[in-house]
């Protein structure tokens, strides 16, 4: 039998009478637990979920921790303003922003929460992110993303806001032949052929005249549509904020969404790889 005496001084100093003969700290849930090895931003997210009344499984915590570490390794973590990983199968958990304590979402209308993500009722449901592009985002460097477990044609908006004629939004598929995207512009920023699909969808602006759309790590469209202005209302998920009122309600389930600075092609590819690994850990990848 192994001699555990080498651990005694360390164990007794940290854990006192909690250690019993023949036990390692790992068996008590100390070493290798979140308190010892988990990324600090992941830990902060777990705490926000708990404080809000939500819970996360061990596998969800592992997936979150791995996602945060990978995004930091790829230097895309700092580009994020809001990340909604849609874990915990509750409004309390899914409303939390992984990136920071700012921009906690507010769910309105009818929603279904499950291990696979969040599903709006398609008639009145939306999540107010609290992200106002005019005060929180950049005119010529912006992105948003959505991960759809399944995708069907609907004349609805999956994320966005419009203020007068200037918008930051996406109808990832408006109908069988049209899709509308605006990225801080007063005209369509991406071609109508830029259809979304099941999986990870990203729309990004990286300059005053450079826009791209990616679906599952494939660039499906680009354009030189010029930026015009930043909308001055909050961005909604699963609907479009039309100058302060929700409309164009989507019925698509979402299992991830993000808002932040513009992503280059390399960054978009790295982001896809990290998010796809996250979804695979949770057994809900497309």
C-alpha positions as CSV (number, residue, x, y, z in Angstrom):
1,X,0.0,0.0,0.0
2,X,1.4,3.5,-0.9
3,X,2.8,5.5,2.0
4,X,0.7,8.7,2.2
5,X,2.9,10.2,4.9
6,X,4.6,12.5,2.4
7,X,1.3,14.4,2.1
8,X,0.7,14.8,5.9
9,X,2.3,18.2,6.5
10,X,0.7,19.7,3.4
11,X,-2.6,18.2,4.1
12,X,-2.8,19.0,7.8
13,X,-1.8,22.6,7.2
14,X,-4.5,23.2,4.6
15,X,-7.3,20.9,5.7
16,X,-6.7,20.2,9.4
17,X,-9.0,17.5,10.8
18,X,-10.7,17.0,7.5
19,X,-8.0,14.6,6.4
20,X,-8.4,11.0,7.6
21,X,-5.9,8.2,7.5
22,X,-5.4,6.8,4.0
23,X,-7.0,9.7,2.1
24,X,-5.5,12.0,-0.4
25,X,-6.7,15.6,-0.8
26,X,-8.1,14.7,-4.3
27,X,-10.5,12.2,-2.6
28,X,-11.9,15.1,-0.5
29,X,-12.5,17.2,-3.6
30,X,-9.7,19.7,-2.9
31,X,-6.8,19.1,-5.2
32,X,-7.8,19.0,-8.9
33,X,-11.1,20.8,-7.9
34,X,-12.2,24.1,-9.3
35,X,-10.8,26.0,-6.3
36,X,-7.3,24.8,-7.2
37,X,-7.0,24.6,-11.0
38,X,-9.9,26.3,-12.8
39,X,-9.4,29.5,-14.7
40,X,-10.3,32.5,-12.6
41,X,-12.8,33.9,-15.1
42,X,-14.5,30.5,-15.3
43,X,-14.7,30.4,-11.5
44,X,-16.2,33.9,-11.5
45,X,-18.9,32.7,-13.9
46,X,-19.7,29.7,-11.7
47,X,-20.1,32.1,-8.8
48,X,-22.5,34.3,-10.7
49,X,-24.6,31.3,-11.7
50,X,-24.8,30.2,-8.1
51,X,-25.6,33.6,-6.8
52,X,-28.4,33.9,-9.3
53,X,-29.9,30.6,-8.1
54,X,-28.7,28.4,-11.0
55,X,-26.6,25.3,-11.0
56,X,-24.1,23.7,-13.3
57,X,-23.0,20.1,-13.7
58,X,-19.4,19.0,-13.4
59,X,-19.2,18.4,-17.2
60,X,-20.6,21.9,-17.9
61,X,-18.0,23.4,-15.6
62,X,-15.3,21.4,-17.4
63,X,-16.5,22.6,-20.8
64,X,-16.6,26.2,-19.7
65,X,-13.2,26.1,-18.1
66,X,-11.7,24.5,-21.3
67,X,-13.5,27.1,-23.5
68,X,-12.2,30.1,-21.5
69,X,-8.6,28.7,-21.5
70,X,-8.7,28.0,-25.3
71,X,-10.1,31.5,-26.1
72,X,-7.3,33.1,-24.0
73,X,-4.7,30.9,-25.7
74,X,-6.0,32.1,-29.1
75,X,-6.0,35.8,-28.0
76,X,-9.7,36.2,-28.7
77,X,-11.0,36.3,-25.1
78,X,-10.2,40.1,-24.9
79,X,-12.4,40.7,-28.1
80,X,-15.5,39.5,-26.3
81,X,-18.1,41.8,-24.6
82,X,-20.7,39.2,-23.9
83,X,-20.6,35.4,-24.1
84,X,-23.8,33.4,-23.4
85,X,-22.8,29.6,-23.3
86,X,-26.5,28.7,-22.5
87,X,-25.6,26.1,-19.9
88,X,-27.4,25.1,-16.7
89,X,-30.9,24.5,-18.2
90,X,-32.4,27.5,-16.3
91,X,-33.0,31.2,-16.9
92,X,-30.8,32.0,-13.9
93,X,-27.8,30.2,-15.4
94,X,-28.3,30.9,-19.1
95,X,-28.7,34.7,-18.5
96,X,-25.1,34.9,-17.2
97,X,-22.4,36.5,-19.3
98,X,-19.3,34.3,-19.2
99,X,-17.0,37.2,-20.0
100,X,-17.9,39.5,-17.1
101,X,-20.5,40.5,-14.6
102,X,-21.8,43.1,-17.0
103,X,-24.5,42.4,-19.6
104,X,-26.4,39.8,-17.6
105,X,-29.3,38.8,-19.9
106,X,-33.0,39.3,-19.1
107,X,-35.4,36.7,-20.5
108,X,-38.8,37.9,-21.6
109,X,-41.8,35.9,-22.9
110,X,-42.0,32.2,-23.1
111,X,-38.8,30.1,-23.0
112,X,-37.9,26.4,-22.7
113,X,-34.6,25.7,-20.9
114,X,-32.8,22.4,-21.5
115,X,-29.3,20.9,-21.5
116,X,-29.2,21.5,-25.3
117,X,-29.8,25.3,-24.9
118,X,-32.7,27.8,-24.8
119,X,-35.7,27.8,-27.1
120,X,-38.0,30.8,-27.5
121,X,-41.7,30.4,-28.2
122,X,-41.4,32.3,-31.4
123,X,-44.1,34.9,-30.6
124,X,-43.0,36.9,-27.6
125,X,-39.7,35.6,-26.3
126,X,-36.5,37.4,-26.4
127,X,-33.4,38.0,-24.2
128,X,-32.3,41.5,-23.6
129,X,-28.5,41.4,-23.4
130,X,-28.0,44.9,-22.1
131,X,-25.4,45.5,-24.7
132,X,-26.0,48.9,-26.3
133,X,-23.7,49.1,-29.4
134,X,-23.6,52.9,-29.2
135,X,-21.9,52.8,-25.8
136,X,-20.3,49.3,-25.7
137,X,-19.2,48.4,-29.2
138,X,-17.0,49.8,-32.0
139,X,-18.3,51.2,-35.3
140,X,-15.7,49.4,-37.5
141,X,-14.9,46.4,-35.4
142,X,-17.8,44.2,-34.3
143,X,-19.1,40.7,-34.4
144,X,-22.0,38.5,-33.2
145,X,-22.4,34.8,-33.3
146,X,-25.1,32.1,-32.7
147,X,-24.9,28.4,-32.4
148,X,-28.1,26.6,-33.6
149,X,-28.6,22.9,-32.7
150,X,-30.9,22.7,-35.7
151,X,-31.8,25.3,-38.3
152,X,-35.0,25.8,-40.2
153,X,-36.2,28.6,-42.5
154,X,-38.1,31.4,-40.8
155,X,-38.7,35.1,-41.5
156,X,-37.3,36.0,-38.1
157,X,-34.3,37.7,-36.5
158,X,-32.0,35.6,-34.3
159,X,-30.0,38.5,-32.8
160,X,-29.9,42.2,-33.2
161,X,-31.0,45.8,-32.9
162,X,-32.1,48.5,-35.3
163,X,-32.3,52.3,-34.6
164,X,-33.9,54.2,-37.4
165,X,-32.1,52.9,-40.5
166,X,-28.9,51.8,-38.7
167,X,-28.8,48.3,-37.5
168,X,-26.6,45.5,-36.1
169,X,-28.6,42.4,-36.6
170,X,-29.0,39.2,-38.5
171,X,-31.8,37.4,-40.2
172,X,-29.6,34.4,-40.8
173,X,-32.2,33.1,-43.1
174,X,-35.1,35.3,-44.1
175,X,-36.7,32.9,-46.5
176,X,-35.6,30.4,-49.1
177,X,-33.6,32.9,-51.1
178,X,-32.9,35.9,-48.8
179,X,-30.9,36.6,-45.7
180,X,-30.4,40.1,-44.2
181,X,-27.5,41.2,-42.2
182,X,-26.5,44.7,-41.0
183,X,-23.3,45.4,-39.1
184,X,-23.5,49.0,-37.9
185,X,-24.8,50.0,-41.3
186,X,-28.0,51.4,-42.9
187,X,-28.0,48.9,-45.8
188,X,-27.5,45.2,-46.0
189,X,-23.9,44.5,-45.0
190,X,-23.8,41.0,-46.4
191,X,-25.3,39.4,-49.5
192,X,-28.7,37.9,-49.3
193,X,-27.1,34.6,-50.2
194,X,-25.4,34.5,-46.8
195,X,-27.7,31.8,-45.3
196,X,-27.2,30.4,-41.9
197,X,-27.2,26.7,-41.0
198,X,-27.2,24.4,-38.0
199,X,-24.0,24.9,-36.0
200,X,-21.9,27.9,-35.5
201,X,-22.7,31.1,-37.4
202,X,-20.5,34.3,-37.2
203,X,-21.0,37.7,-38.8
204,X,-18.1,40.1,-38.4
205,X,-17.0,43.6,-39.5
206,X,-13.2,44.3,-39.3
207,X,-13.1,47.7,-40.9
208,X,-15.3,50.5,-42.3
209,X,-15.7,48.5,-45.5
210,X,-15.0,44.8,-44.7
211,X,-17.7,42.4,-43.6
212,X,-17.7,38.6,-43.6
213,X,-20.0,35.7,-42.6
214,X,-18.9,32.3,-41.5
215,X,-20.9,29.1,-41.0
216,X,-19.1,26.2,-39.4
217,X,-15.6,27.5,-40.2
218,X,-16.4,28.3,-43.8
219,X,-16.5,31.9,-45.1
220,X,-19.8,32.0,-47.0
221,X,-19.9,35.7,-47.9
222,X,-18.0,39.0,-47.9
223,X,-18.8,42.5,-48.8
224,X,-17.5,46.1,-48.7
225,X,-20.7,47.7,-47.4
226,X,-19.7,50.8,-45.4
227,X,-20.4,51.3,-41.8
228,X,-22.7,54.2,-40.9
229,X,-23.6,54.4,-37.2
230,X,-23.9,52.5,-34.0
231,X,-27.5,51.7,-32.9
232,X,-28.5,53.2,-29.6
233,X,-30.7,50.5,-28.1
234,X,-29.8,47.1,-26.5
235,X,-29.2,44.0,-28.6
236,X,-31.8,41.2,-28.2
237,X,-31.3,37.5,-28.7
238,X,-34.0,35.6,-30.6
239,X,-35.6,38.8,-31.7
240,X,-34.7,42.2,-33.0
241,X,-34.9,45.4,-30.9
242,X,-36.7,47.9,-33.1
243,X,-36.0,51.3,-31.5
244,X,-37.0,49.9,-28.1
245,X,-39.6,47.3,-29.0
246,X,-39.1,43.6,-29.6
247,X,-40.1,42.2,-33.0
248,X,-39.3,39.5,-35.6
249,X,-39.4,36.8,-32.9
250,X,-37.3,33.7,-33.7
251,X,-38.3,30.1,-32.7
252,X,-34.8,28.6,-33.2
253,X,-33.1,27.0,-30.2
254,X,-29.7,28.5,-29.4
255,X,-26.9,26.9,-27.5
256,X,-24.4,29.7,-27.6
257,X,-24.2,33.4,-28.5
258,X,-21.6,36.1,-28.4
259,X,-21.2,39.9,-29.1
260,X,-17.9,41.7,-29.3
261,X,-15.1,43.2,-31.5
262,X,-14.5,42.2,-35.1
263,X,-12.8,38.9,-35.8
264,X,-10.3,38.2,-38.5
265,X,-10.5,35.0,-40.6
266,X,-8.0,33.4,-38.3
267,X,-9.8,34.5,-35.2
268,X,-13.1,33.3,-36.5
269,X,-11.6,29.9,-37.3
270,X,-10.0,29.7,-33.8
271,X,-13.3,30.7,-32.3
272,X,-15.2,28.0,-34.2
273,X,-12.7,25.4,-33.0
274,X,-13.0,26.4,-29.4
275,X,-16.8,26.6,-29.4
276,X,-17.2,23.3,-31.3
277,X,-15.0,21.6,-28.8
278,X,-17.1,23.1,-26.0
279,X,-20.3,21.8,-27.6
280,X,-18.7,18.4,-28.2
281,X,-17.8,18.1,-24.5
282,X,-21.5,18.7,-23.8
283,X,-22.6,16.2,-26.4
284,X,-24.6,18.8,-28.3
285,X,-22.4,19.5,-31.2
286,X,-23.6,19.8,-34.8
